[in-house]
């Protein structure tokens, strides 16, 4: 039990013993005592006046006296009107630190075979371009959320749906045929996803030039010119041939997608994310088409005169949704319907969470309604983990124009920035160790900066700001951890982590112990709210609290053996907690910096 739970339960026991009234402990949860008052935790007694039938201060005094006698954790109290300020016995903090030290999985709950099975979908890339900054935030949020849910005792399946078919893929394929001159990753020295992305940009450039030429020659609008574009007509024809299993188109598609998958795998490895199961739209879209056509036969969908298939969602307050185009090709919604069906066939999922940007809020509203309409009663229980977009000081990114921030380039930039910023700190290391620490710090800076912000908010990413070794950054927390590890190395054999603590913590030590104890509440809150930011900012607060403690107490110069041992153990557990918290964000912690 946390100290809050102990005190709330004790206060409820006092109300029952003193006034004969049952009270929900949740209504008596204490908060930290304000600095101007004596005490550690404060319980507000105004809601209990009906039970006590006494003045606020008298009620607080009676409950406080009862708790001093009956709750071992409470040493003393004082009452200020209706506020009961409780001082925690310092032996409680010492015993709590011992309990935390004895539990290597402190803050984490282990899953059992009966634990809920949660599937988390993230990444969802298209195979016509490399991963970019937006994908990076998506992958980091999805991976961190999966770690947090697992830490809360859930069984978790991390999954990815690769959008490996559609008109966007055909644009890259057609551009390669027309202007690629047989280029391969080997012949160009480029990662496969980068190479294919170049052809996607090339298609868009030629398409725009063609549309402009048609507009000028025929004196028509841009929309009309786009409809007349021979290049776009070729891309649509390629998609139709793909869906008809044309051997030539399929062979080209398999070759180019293979290049992209190899590129994606390398980027995922560098980011430190992974998946338990990968689905491919090319496998799932047919399932979706069959379900939609079945719904059409049952009158749940309708067909327009041009042959396209739609769903009327106006009874649900939405509009009409296209599910199959007039030429029979499917849309993203169709694929998502098929993928959802396959996932529930493959796994006994209790909860399905889609990590997708907030520009797709409407899409998931519609998906939930359509799955429910098609008879999948779990449809309305789907969760869309909607997050904000990442922008740069220079503005928004555009894939077609080739102005995206490439994920691989970003990782390289962050690592190089960490090496440059930390050059003075890394000077006593070998070249190999410098490179490894720069990698950890660069990626830690990137991950922490993207995860410390409330995921629902749009954010501005500033690479230089993220690598600062001071302030609310990943490197600051990593440096705090490395500092503690350095202290423990200096202590050497003088520090025995198994030795029991003697004496009682002072006020500053008690504050740090309580902050460590908060970790279990933080993990639970992050799981309830689907928010890695809660964990990130806790890690910063803990690091900041420890640095103040370290500044006030030169640990290795302490002459009292018991005090020095207690502070070394407190440092040890702080480092362990920082490492556990950062692991939930997918961030590695260097032993030296």
C-alpha positions in Angstrom: 0.0 0.0 0.0 1.1 3.5 -0.7 1.3 6.1 2.1 -1.8 7.8 0.7 -3.7 4.5 0.9 -2.5 3.8 4.4 -3.5 7.3 5.6 -6.9 7.3 3.8 -7.7 3.8 5.3 -6.6 5.0 8.7 -8.8 8.1 8.5 -11.7 6.0 7.5 -11.1 3.7 10.4 -11.0 6.7 12.7 -14.4 7.9 11.5 -15.9 4.5 12.0 -14.4 4.1 15.5 -15.2 7.7 16.6 -18.5 8.3 15.0 -19.8 4.9 13.9 -20.0 6.0 10.2 -18.6 4.0 7.3 -16.7 6.2 4.9 -15.1 5.4 1.5 -11.3 5.8 2.0 -11.1 7.2 -1.6 -12.9 10.3 -0.4 -10.1 10.9 2.2 -7.0 10.6 0.1 -4.4 13.0 1.5 -2.3 15.5 -0.4 1.1 16.9 0.3 1.1 19.4 3.2 1.7 23.0 2.1 5.2 24.2 2.8 4.1 26.9 5.3 2.6 24.2 7.6 4.2 21.5 9.7 3.6 18.0 8.4 4.0 15.7 5.4 0.4 14.9 4.3 -2.9 16.7 4.8 -6.4 15.3 5.0 -9.4 17.7 4.6 -12.1 16.9 7.2 -14.8 19.2 6.1 -16.8 16.3 4.4 -16.8 14.5 7.7 -18.5 17.2 9.8 -21.9 15.6 9.2 -20.6 12.4 10.8 -18.8 14.1 13.7 -21.4 16.8 14.3 -18.5 18.9 15.6 -16.5 21.9 14.5 -13.8 21.4 11.8 -10.8 21.8 14.1 -12.3 19.6 16.8 -13.0 16.9 14.2 -9.5 17.1 12.8 -8.0 16.9 16.4 -10.1 13.8 17.3 -9.2 12.0 14.0 -5.5 12.9 14.3 -5.3 11.7 17.9 -6.9 8.4 16.9 -4.5 7.9 14.0 -1.4 8.6 16.2 -2.6 5.8 18.5 -3.7 3.3 15.8 -1.7 4.0 12.6 2.0 3.2 13.1 3.0 5.3 10.1 1.7 8.5 11.8 4.1 10.1 14.3 2.2 13.3 15.1 -0.4 15.7 13.8 -1.6 19.3 14.0 -5.0 20.7 13.0 -5.5 24.0 11.2 -9.3 24.6 11.1 -10.5 21.7 8.8 -7.1 20.6 7.7 -5.5 17.6 9.5 -1.7 17.8 8.9 0.0 14.5 9.6 3.7 13.9 10.2 5.0 10.5 9.0 7.2 8.5 11.4 10.7 8.3 9.9 10.9 4.6 10.5 8.1 4.2 8.0 10.3 5.8 5.3 13.3 3.6 6.3 11.2 0.4 6.1 9.6 1.5 2.9 13.1 2.0 1.3 14.0 -1.5 2.4 10.8 -2.9 0.9 11.5 -1.1 -2.4 15.1 -2.3 -2.4 13.9 -5.9 -1.9 11.6 -5.8 -4.9 13.5 -5.6 -8.2 10.3 -5.2 -10.1 9.0 -2.4 -7.9 6.2 -0.4 -9.7 5.5 -3.2 -12.2 2.7 -5.7 -12.1 3.3 -9.1 -13.7 0.9 -10.5 -16.2 -0.7 -13.9 -15.7 -2.5 -16.2 -18.1 -5.8 -14.5 -17.1 -4.6 -11.0 -17.6 -6.3 -8.9 -20.3 -4.8 -9.3 -23.8 -4.2 -5.8 -25.3 -3.2 -5.4 -28.9 -1.4 -2.1 -29.8 -1.1 -1.1 -33.4 1.5 1.4 -34.4 3.8 2.5 -37.2 1.5 1.7 -40.2 3.9 2.9 -42.9 3.3 3.1 -46.6 5.8 1.3 -48.8 6.3 4.3 -51.1 8.5 6.3 -48.9 10.9 6.0 -45.9 9.8 6.6 -42.3 9.9 10.3 -41.3 9.6 12.4 -38.1 5.8 11.8 -37.9 6.4 8.1 -38.0 9.1 8.4 -35.4 6.6 9.9 -32.9 4.1 7.3 -33.8 6.5 4.4 -33.3 7.9 5.8 -30.0 4.4 6.4 -28.6 3.2 3.0 -29.6 6.2 1.1 -28.3 6.1 3.1 -25.0 2.4 2.6 -24.6 2.9 -1.2 -25.1 5.6 -1.2 -22.4 3.4 0.8 -20.0 0.4 -1.5 -20.5 2.7 -4.5 -19.9 4.0 -2.9 -16.7 0.4 -2.6 -15.6 -0.1 -6.4 -15.7 -1.6 -6.8 -19.2 -0.5 -9.3 -21.8 0.4 -7.1 -24.9 0.7 -7.9 -28.6 2.6 -5.2 -30.6 1.4 -5.1 -34.1 1.9 -3.2 -37.4 -0.2 -2.9 -40.5 2.0 -2.2 -43.6 0.1 -0.3 -46.3 1.8 -2.1 -49.1 -0.8 -1.6 -51.9 -2.8 1.2 -53.4 -2.4 4.1 -55.8 0.5 5.6 -53.9 2.5 2.4 -54.3 1.7 2.3 -58.0 3.0 5.9 -58.4 6.4 4.8 -57.2 6.4 1.7 -59.3 5.4 3.6 -62.4 8.0 6.2 -61.8 10.7 3.5 -61.4 9.6 1.9 -64.7 9.7 5.3 -66.6 12.7 7.0 -65.1 14.5 4.4 -62.9 16.9 3.0 -65.5 17.1 -0.2 -63.5 18.2 1.4 -60.3 18.5 -0.8 -57.2 19.7 -0.2 -53.6 22.9 -2.0 -54.5 23.6 0.0 -57.6 22.8 3.4 -56.0 24.1 2.7 -52.5 20.8 3.9 -51.1 18.5 2.2 -48.5 15.6 0.7 -50.3 13.0 2.8 -48.6 14.9 6.0 -49.6 15.2 4.9 -53.2 11.5 4.2 -53.5 10.7 7.5 -51.8 12.8 9.3 -54.5 10.6 7.8 -57.2 7.4 8.8 -55.3 8.7 12.4 -55.3 9.7 12.0 -59.0 6.1 10.9 -59.9 4.6 14.0 -58.2 7.0 16.3 -60.0 6.2 14.9 -63.4 2.5 14.8 -62.6 2.4 18.5 -61.6 4.3 19.4 -64.8 1.8 17.4 -66.9 -1.2 19.0 -65.2 0.2 22.4 -65.7 0.8 21.7 -69.4 -2.8 20.4 -69.9 -4.3 23.4 -68.1 -2.4 25.8 -70.4 -3.0 23.9 -73.7 -6.7 23.2 -73.1 -7.5 26.2 -70.9 -9.2 24.1 -68.2 -9.2 24.1 -64.4 -6.6 22.2 -62.4 -9.1 19.6 -61.2 -10.2 18.9 -64.8 -6.5 18.7 -65.9 -5.8 16.1 -63.2 -8.7 14.0 -64.4 -7.2 14.1 -68.0 -3.6 13.3 -66.8 -2.3 10.3 -68.8 0.3 9.7 -66.0 -2.4 9.3 -63.4 -4.4 7.1 -65.7 -1.4 4.8 -66.0 -1.1 4.6 -62.2 -4.8 3.7 -61.9 -4.4 1.1 -64.6 -1.4 -0.4 -62.8 -3.5 -0.6 -59.6 -6.3 -2.4 -61.5 -3.7 -4.8 -62.9 -2.3 -5.4 -59.5 -5.7 -6.3 -58.1 -6.2 -8.7 -61.0 -2.9 -10.4 -60.1 -1.1 -9.4 -63.3 2.2 -11.4 -63.0 4.4 -8.5 -64.4 3.0 -5.9 -62.0 3.1 -8.3 -59.0 6.7 -9.2 -59.7 7.7 -5.5 -59.8 5.7 -4.9 -56.6 7.3 -7.7 -54.7 10.8 -6.6 -55.7 10.3 -2.9 -54.8 8.5 -3.7 -51.5 11.3 -6.1 -50.6 13.7 -3.2 -50.8 11.5 -1.0 -48.6 11.0 -3.7 -45.9 14.7 -4.1 -45.6 15.0 -0.3 -45.1 12.2 -0.2 -42.6 13.7 -3.0 -40.5 17.0 -1.1 -40.3 15.2 2.0 -39.1 13.1 0.1 -36.5 16.3 -1.5 -35.2 17.9 1.8 -34.8 14.8 3.3 -33.0 14.7 0.3 -30.7 11.1 -0.7 -31.5 9.7 -4.0 -32.6 6.5 -5.9 -33.3 5.1 -9.3 -32.4 3.0 -9.5 -35.5 3.0 -7.7 -38.8 -0.1 -7.6 -41.1 0.0 -6.5 -44.7 -2.8 -4.6 -46.5 -2.2 -6.8 -49.5 -3.4 -9.7 -47.4 -6.2 -8.0 -45.5 -8.0 -5.9 -48.1 -9.7 -8.9 -49.7 -11.1 -9.9 -46.3 -12.5 -6.4 -46.1 -13.9 -6.5 -49.6 -15.7 -9.8 -48.8 -17.2 -8.3 -45.6 -18.4 -5.2 -47.4 -19.9 -7.2 -50.3 -21.6 -9.4 -47.7 -23.0 -6.3 -46.0 -24.2 -5.1 -49.4 -26.2 -8.3 -49.9 -27.7 -8.0 -46.4 -28.8 -4.4 -47.1 -26.3 -2.9 -44.7 -24.5 -1.0 -47.5 -25.7 0.3 -50.8 -24.4 0.5 -54.4 -24.5 3.7 -56.5 -25.2 3.8 -60.2 -21.5 4.0 -61.0 -20.9 0.7 -59.2 -19.3 2.1 -56.1 -20.3 0.7 -52.7 -21.2 3.0 -49.7 -22.4 3.0 -46.1 -25.0 5.5 -45.0 -24.0 6.6 -41.5 -26.4 9.6 -41.3 -28.5 7.8 -38.6 -25.3 7.9 -36.5 -24.8 11.6 -37.0 -22.1 11.1 -39.7 -22.2 11.1 -43.5 -22.0 8.6 -46.4 -18.7 6.6 -46.5 -17.2 5.1 -49.7 -16.1 1.5 -49.2 -15.4 0.2 -52.7 -14.7 2.5 -55.7 -16.6 2.2 -59.0 -13.8 0.1 -60.5 -14.0 -2.3 -57.6 -10.8 -1.3 -55.9 -10.9 -0.9 -52.1 -10.1 2.1 -49.8 -8.3 2.3 -46.4 -11.5 1.7 -44.5 -12.1 -1.6 -46.4 -8.6 -2.8 -45.4 -9.0 -1.8 -41.8 -12.3 -3.8 -41.6 -10.5 -6.9 -43.0 -7.5 -6.4 -40.7 -9.7 -6.1 -37.6 -11.5 -9.3 -38.5 -8.2 -11.2 -39.0 -6.7 -9.9 -35.7 -9.7 -11.1 -33.7 -9.4 -14.4 -35.4 -5.7 -14.7 -34.6 -5.9 -13.5 -31.0 -8.5 -13.5 -28.2 -8.1 -9.7 -27.8 -9.7 -7.9 -24.9 -8.7 -4.5 -26.0 -7.6 -3.1 -29.4 -5.7 0.2 -29.5 -4.8 2.0 -32.7 -2.0 4.5 -32.3 -2.8 6.9 -35.2 -2.6 10.7 -35.5 -5.6 12.9 -34.7 -6.2 13.7 -38.4 -7.7 10.2 -38.5 -10.2 10.8 -35.7 -13.2 10.6 -38.1 -11.8 7.4 -39.7 -11.9 5.5 -36.5 -15.3 6.8 -35.6 -16.5 5.3 -38.9 -14.5 2.1 -38.5 -16.1 1.4 -35.0 -19.6 1.9 -36.4 -19.0 -0.2 -39.5 -17.6 -3.1 -37.6 -20.5 -3.0 -35.2 -22.9 -2.9 -38.2 -21.3 -5.9 -39.8 -21.9 -7.9 -36.6 -18.6 -7.5 -34.8 -19.8 -6.5 -31.4 -16.3 -5.6 -30.3 -16.3 -2.9 -32.9 -17.5 -0.1 -30.7 -14.9 -1.0 -28.0 -12.0 -0.2 -30.3 -9.7 2.6 -28.9 -8.1 5.2 -31.1 -5.0 6.5 -29.3 -5.2 9.9 -31.0 -2.0 12.0 -30.9 -1.0 15.4 -32.2 1.3 16.2 -35.1 5.0 17.0 -34.9 6.1 20.3 -36.5 9.5 21.8 -37.0 10.6 25.4 -36.6 10.5 25.5 -40.5 6.9 24.4 -40.7 5.0 21.3 -41.7 6.3 18.3 -43.7 5.2 17.2 -47.2 6.0 13.7 -48.4 5.2 14.3 -52.1 7.5 17.3 -52.3 10.4 15.5 -50.6 10.5 18.0 -47.7 9.9 15.5 -44.9 12.4 15.0 -42.1 13.7 11.5 -42.8 13.9 9.3 -39.8 17.4 7.9 -40.6 18.8 11.4 -41.2 17.2 12.5 -37.9 18.7 9.7 -36.0 22.1 10.5 -37.5 21.7 14.1 -36.7 20.8 13.4 -33.0 23.7 11.1 -32.5 26.1 13.5 -34.1 24.7 16.3 -31.9 25.1 14.2 -28.8 28.7 13.5 -29.7 29.4 17.2 -30.2 27.6 18.4 -27.2 29.0 15.8 -24.9 32.6 15.9 -26.2 34.0 17.3 -23.0 32.1 14.7 -20.9 33.1 11.7 -23.0 36.9 12.6 -23.3 38.1 9.8 -20.9 36.4 7.1 -23.0 37.6 4.9 -25.8 36.4 5.8 -29.3 34.0 2.8 -29.2 32.6 3.8 -25.9 32.2 7.4 -27.0 30.3 6.2 -30.1 28.0 4.0 -28.0 27.3 6.7 -25.4 26.6 9.2 -28.1 24.1 6.8 -29.7 22.3 6.3 -26.3 22.3 10.0 -25.6 21.2 11.1 -29.0 18.4 8.6 -29.2 17.5 9.3 -25.5 17.2 13.0 -26.3 15.0 12.3 -29.4 12.7 9.9 -27.6 12.4 11.9 -24.4 11.6 15.1 -26.2 8.9 13.5 -28.3 7.4 11.6 -25.4 7.4 14.2 -22.6 4.6 16.2 -24.2 1.0 15.2 -23.7 0.4 12.9 -26.7 -2.9 14.6 -27.5 -1.1 17.9 -28.2 0.6 19.1 -31.4 4.3 19.8 -30.7 7.3 21.6 -32.0 10.4 19.5 -32.2 13.7 21.3 -31.7 16.7 19.0 -32.0 19.2 21.4 -30.4 17.0 22.0 -27.4 16.5 18.2 -26.9 20.2 17.5 -26.4 20.7 20.0 -23.6 22.3 18.3 -20.6 20.3 20.7 -18.3 16.6 21.0 -17.9 13.7 18.7 -18.8 15.6 16.6 -21.3 16.6 12.9 -21.8 20.4 13.7 -21.4 19.8 15.4 -18.1 18.1 12.2 -16.7 20.7 10.0 -18.3 23.5 12.1 -16.8 21.9 11.9 -13.3 21.8 8.1 -13.6 25.4 8.0 -14.8 26.4 10.2 -11.9 24.9 7.8 -9.4 26.6 4.9 -11.0 29.9 6.7 -10.7 29.2 7.3 -6.9 28.5 3.6 -6.4 31.7 2.7 -8.3 33.7 5.0 -6.1 32.1 3.4 -3.0 33.2 0.0 -4.2 33.2 -2.7 -1.5 32.3 -0.1 1.1 28.8 -0.3 -0.1 26.9 -3.6 0.4 23.4 -3.3 -1.0 22.3 -6.3 1.0 23.2 -4.7 4.4 20.2 -3.5 6.4 19.7 0.2 7.0 20.3 1.7 10.5 19.0 4.9 11.9 16.1 6.8 10.4 16.0 9.1 7.3 16.1 12.8 7.8 13.6 15.1 6.1 15.5 15.4 2.7 16.0 11.7 2.5 12.3 11.1 3.3 11.3 13.4 0.5 13.4 11.4 -2.0 12.1 8.1 -0.7 8.5 9.3 -1.1 9.3 10.4 -4.7 10.7 7.0 -5.4 7.5 5.4 -3.9 5.4 7.6 -6.3 6.7 5.4 -9.2 4.1 2.8 -8.8 1.3 5.4 -8.9 2.9 7.0 -11.9 3.0 3.7 -13.8 -0.7 3.0 -13.0 -1.7 6.6 -14.0 0.2 6.3 -17.3 -1.6 3.0 -18.0 -5.0 4.5 -17.2 -4.5 7.6 -19.3 -2.4 6.1 -22.1 0.3 8.7 -21.4 4.0 8.1 -21.7 4.4 11.8 -20.8 3.4 11.0 -17.2 6.4 8.7 -16.9 8.7 11.0 -18.7 8.0 14.0 -16.4 8.2 11.8 -13.3 11.7 10.7 -14.3 12.7 14.3 -14.7 11.2 15.3 -11.3 13.0 12.3 -9.6 16.3 13.2 -11.3 15.9 16.8 -10.2 15.1 15.8 -6.6 18.1 13.6 -6.5 20.4 16.3 -7.8 19.3 18.6 -5.1 19.9 15.8 -2.5 23.3 15.1 -4.0 24.2 18.8 -3.9 23.2 19.1 -0.2 24.8 15.8 0.9 28.4 15.0 -0.3 27.8 11.3 0.2 31.4 10.0 0.0 32.6 12.7 2.5 30.0 11.5 5.1 32.0 10.2 8.1 29.1 8.3 9.8 29.0 4.8 8.4 25.3 4.3 8.9 24.3 7.6 7.3 26.7 7.0 4.3 25.3 3.5 3.8 21.7 4.8 3.9 22.5 7.5 1.4 24.3 5.1 -0.9 21.4 2.8 -0.8 19.0 5.6 -1.5 21.2 6.6 -4.5 21.2 3.0 -5.7 17.4 2.7 -5.6 17.0 6.1 -7.3 19.2 5.0 -10.2 17.3 1.7 -10.5 14.0 3.6 -10.5 15.2 6.1 -13.1 16.3 3.2 -15.3 13.0 1.5 -14.9 11.1 4.6 -15.8 13.2 5.4 -18.8 12.9 1.8 -20.0 9.1 2.4 -20.3 10.0 5.1 -22.8 12.4 2.8 -24.7 15.4 4.8 -23.5 18.7 3.2 -22.6 20.8 4.5 -19.7 24.6 4.8 -20.1 26.7 3.7 -17.1 29.2 6.5 -17.7 28.9 9.9 -19.2 
